Amino acid sequence: MRKVLGEILVLGLTARSVWSAAAGDGATPLFSWPPSHRGLDWLQILPLLTALPAAAILLVGLVRGHLMPAAATAGIVVLPVLTYALGALLIIEDSKTVTFCGSCHVMTPIVASLSGEGDSLAAVQYRRGLVSHEEACFVCHSGYGIWGTIDAKMAGVRHMLRTVANDYAFPIELVGPFDIGSCLNCHARAATFRAVVAHQDPDTQQALIKHELSCTGVCHSAGHPEDALKGPAS
């Protein structure tokens, strides 16, 4: 039985690879699946489930010229507020993705550098799969814990407003010290990290925890290449 399942798996992967080659991909990757539409996930569906009833109630009210108090409260207050809250949650979740960050022309070179051949710390982490390919920017810039997430979102809103207002300058600079809690949250308990002699020094550990010492620019390369921080080519 195990042998049969193994053969089925091999045949399935082979068929997918053949499909990919036939599609004109050139050199196919190790795992090659046909592209498929992901469809709507639950966070995209919920706002629709609350918005449509609200619209239906308002439409009935326009046609009849009046609504019962309960229906009016639901259609004008409760459901719209709930729709707005769910929509805001959807935006917050989508804004964690690398695709969202790369949709801003200011950040396009930085996102492109992640999969490039450079030796920046972000690119190395990204290429080695040490950070989520879907949420790499958020993982490294959100700090640690719930307040780190909130701070990252507030900073993101400010960035968007400054982008819309054309109130920014190059090269891009990080405001304040980088929150290395994002680094230590993953590395501090890793055996490979703890085995490094420099990391075993108590003074170094305290300096890192107190943000008196940074990982990048001291022992490790800069987070992003200088060319990417200069913005898109004019």
N, C-alpha and C positions, 0 to 999 in steps of 0.2 A: 504493500500500500504506500509506504513512504517513497519507494522508488518511482511509483506511478505519479505521485504528487510532484516529485522532483522533476520528472520528465515534462509534466504539464507546465510547471513554472518556467523551465528552460524554453519550451516551445512558445510560451506566451511572450517572454522577453525577446526571443528571436523575431517573432512576428512583429512586435512593436518596433524593433530596430530596423527591420526591413521596411516597414511603413515609413519610418522617419527618413531612411535613405531615399525611398521612392519619392518622398515629398521634396527632395532637393536640398536637404540639410547640409550635404557635403559630408564631412567627418562627423559621425554621430557620437553623442556622449555615451557614457557608460549606461545610464538609465534613460531611455528615450520613449516617452509616452506621447500618443497623439494629442494635440491641443484640444482641450475641452472647455466649454463654457461653465464656469463655476456656479453661475446662477446666484440667486439672492440668498444670503444667509439670514439667520433669525433676526439679527440686529437691523437688517434692511427691511424685513417684512413687518416688524412690529409697528414702526411709524405709519405704515400704510394701513394696518389693521385699525389704527385709531383715527387716522385722517379721513378714511373713506366714510365711516359712520357719521363723523362730524359733518362732512360735506353733504351726505344724504339728509341729515336732519335739517340743515340750513336750506337745502333745496326744497324740502317739504314745507318749511316755514314760508319761503318765498312764494310757493304755489298757493298755499292755503291762506296766506296773509297773517297767520298767527301760529304760535306754538304753545303747548302746555308748559307750565313752569319747569317741570322736571326735564322735559325734552330740551327746552331752551338752555337750561343750566348745563346739561350734558353736551349739547352741540356747540355752545358758544364759549363755555368756560372749561369744563373738565377735560373733554377730549382734545381740544386744541392745545391746552397746556401740557397734557400728557404727550401729544404728538411732538410738540416743541422739545420737551425733555428727552424723548427717545431720539429725536433727530440730532440733538446736541451730543448725546452719548455716541451716536453713530459717527459723527464728525470727529469726536475725540479719539475714538478707536481707530478710525481710518488715518488720522493724522500721525499715528505711530509708525506708519509704513514708510519704507525708504522711497517708494514711488511718490508718496505725498510730498516728502521733502524735496525730491528731485523735480517736482512739477514747478517749483519756483526757479526762474532763470538764474537767480543769484547763487543758488545751491547746486545747479546742474553740474558744474565742473567738479565739485566735491563728491557728489554721488558717483559721477563717472570714474573718479580716481579710485573708488573702492575696488573695482574689478580690474584695475589696471596693473601694470607691472612695477609700480613704485614700491618703495620700502617704508612708506608712512605706516604708523602704528595701526591706523584704522584699516588700511588696505591689507596689511598682513593678517589681522584678526579676521577680516571678512573672507579673504581667499582661503584661509585654513579652516573655515567653518567654525571658528571659535565664538562667533556672535551670530545671532539670527540674521539670515539674509533678508528677511521680510521687515524686521524692526531694528536693524543695526543702529540707525541714528538715535532712536528712542532709548535703546538699551544703554548706550554709552553717554547720553546726555540727560538722563532723567534722574540721576542720583540714586539714592537708596530709600526704599520705603514709600509710604503714601505721600509724604510731603515732597519727596523728590519728584514724584509724578506731577503733583500740582504745580510745583515751581517750574517744571519743564513746560507744562501747558500754558502757564501764564507768560513765560518767556516766548513761547511760540506765537501767542497772540500778539505780543509786542513786536515780534519780528515781522509778522504779516502786516501789521498796521504801518510799520516803517517802510516796508517794501511798497505798499500801495501809495504811501505819501512820498516815495522816492527819497526817503530820509536815511540814506546809508552811504557808506564809503568803503572803498577797497584799499588795502587788503582787509578781509574780514578778520575781526579780532574777537576773541572770547571775552565777554564781560565778567570780570572777577576771576578768581582761581577756578580751575577745573575741579569738579567734585569727584575726587578719586574714589569715593565710595562706590561708584559704578565699577571701577576696576577691582577693588578689594572684595566686593560682594561675590565675585566669581573666583578670584585668584587667591585670596587670603588663606583659604583652607585647602588649596590644591597642593599635593605633595611636591610637584615640580617647583612651585613658587616657594614653598617653605624650605626646599633643599638649597636654594641660592644663599650663599654665605652673607651677602649684603642684606638680604631680607631678615636674617636672624639677629641682626644687631638691634637691641632694645631701643636705642636712641633713634635709629632709622625708622623703626616701627612707630614710635610716638610722633615723629616728624610727619610721617605719612598720615596718621590718624588726625593730627591737628592741622593738616593742610599746609604745613610749613615746608613740605618737600613734595615735588610733583614727580610723577612717573615719566612723563614725556619731557623731552628736552634735557634730561639729566642722564638717566640710564638708557632710556628708550628713545627712538626717533620721534619726531613731531607727529601729532595726531593726523594732520593732513598736509599734503605737499604745498609748498609756497605758491606754486603756479595756480593751483586750484583756488587758493584763498584770494587770488587777484581777480576772480570773477570771470565771466565768459569773455572770450576773445572778441574785441570790437570789430 
